């Protein structure tokens, strides 16, 4: 039986002032295993975070991504079982949805005999998902920067230190911030973000959390989004009191990420309690920065 297994890390984008440009991979993972069947059925099985949330069969993002590759090649593979074991919370700002698209593209590519190389895979996943920063980060791991120019993808992997972070995810009802961001922003705020982005890259490269605390602030995204995360300011303040040096949102949220040199478990517990004080249940993880990116293994018999 021919089988391909794809493991992908979480991806935090819109990191501080690095809006739509920087992504950081974290050690939460989704694993997708795709194998040929002896019939013509498409069977999608899910477990873990978000299991059952998406429609099965062709309605799951992994299957949709596979179909895009099959259409692009004008050929298909009949009879597949897709097993998804996901440990990245969905709709959280941690890039689970992007990881699904990446897994589908890579899986389909391998099922067709690896017709696309790595650079082409990066471009295809950016195009079909509509989430280039997340997909690039999930594939490359570590710290990345990227942009789309029409259908063309430009990207680079940037050096980053290996350090740990705390992720806190509140359980919020009907969280949606797609319409809260303004179409125009003050020039001063734009310059504020631009002046901090190079120093943010340097702080992540060196693992300099003191510098990170000085440059992680953002005036184009956070002021409009954080008010929709119940208890955000209180949780951030309590995390800092417990030892966190920098706190911000993961992407569009509602997950929060805190950076610290030590006392990670204490900070995680403090953030959970702070959310409880605000009337919200929350889960936390202590994670490392993932520097490996996608891992693909293929078995055939």
HELIX and SHEET records of a PDB file:
HELIX    1   1 UNK A   57  UNK A   59  5                                   3    
HELIX    2   2 UNK A   61  UNK A   73  1                                  13    
HELIX    3   3 UNK A   96  UNK A  111  1                                  16    
HELIX    4   4 UNK A  118  UNK A  129  1                                  12    
HELIX    5   5 UNK A  132  UNK A  140  1                                   9    
HELIX    6   6 UNK A  187  UNK A  206  1                                  20    
HELIX    7   7 UNK A  209  UNK A  215  1                                   7    
HELIX    8   8 UNK A  222  UNK A  225  1                                   4    
HELIX    9   9 UNK A  226  UNK A  228  5                                   3    
HELIX   10  10 UNK A  232  UNK A  241  1                                  10    
HELIX   11  11 UNK A  264  UNK A  277  1                                  14    
SHEET    1   A 5 UNK A  42  UNK A  48  0                                        
SHEET    2   A 5 UNK A  80  UNK A  86  1                                        
SHEET    3   A 5 UNK A  18  UNK A  36 -1                                        
SHEET    4   A 5 UNK A   3  UNK A  15 -1                                        
SHEET    5   A 5 UNK A 295  UNK A 299 -1                                        
SHEET    1   B 5 UNK A  42  UNK A  48  0                                        
SHEET    2   B 5 UNK A  80  UNK A  86  1                                        
SHEET    3   B 5 UNK A  18  UNK A  36 -1                                        
SHEET    4   B 5 UNK A 143  UNK A 149 -1                                        
SHEET    5   B 5 UNK A 152  UNK A 158 -1                                        
SHEET    1   C 4 UNK A 246  UNK A 249  0                                        
SHEET    2   C 4 UNK A 256  UNK A 259 -1                                        
SHEET    3   C 4 UNK A 164  UNK A 170 -1                                        
SHEET    4   C 4 UNK A 282  UNK A 288 -1                                        
END                                                                             
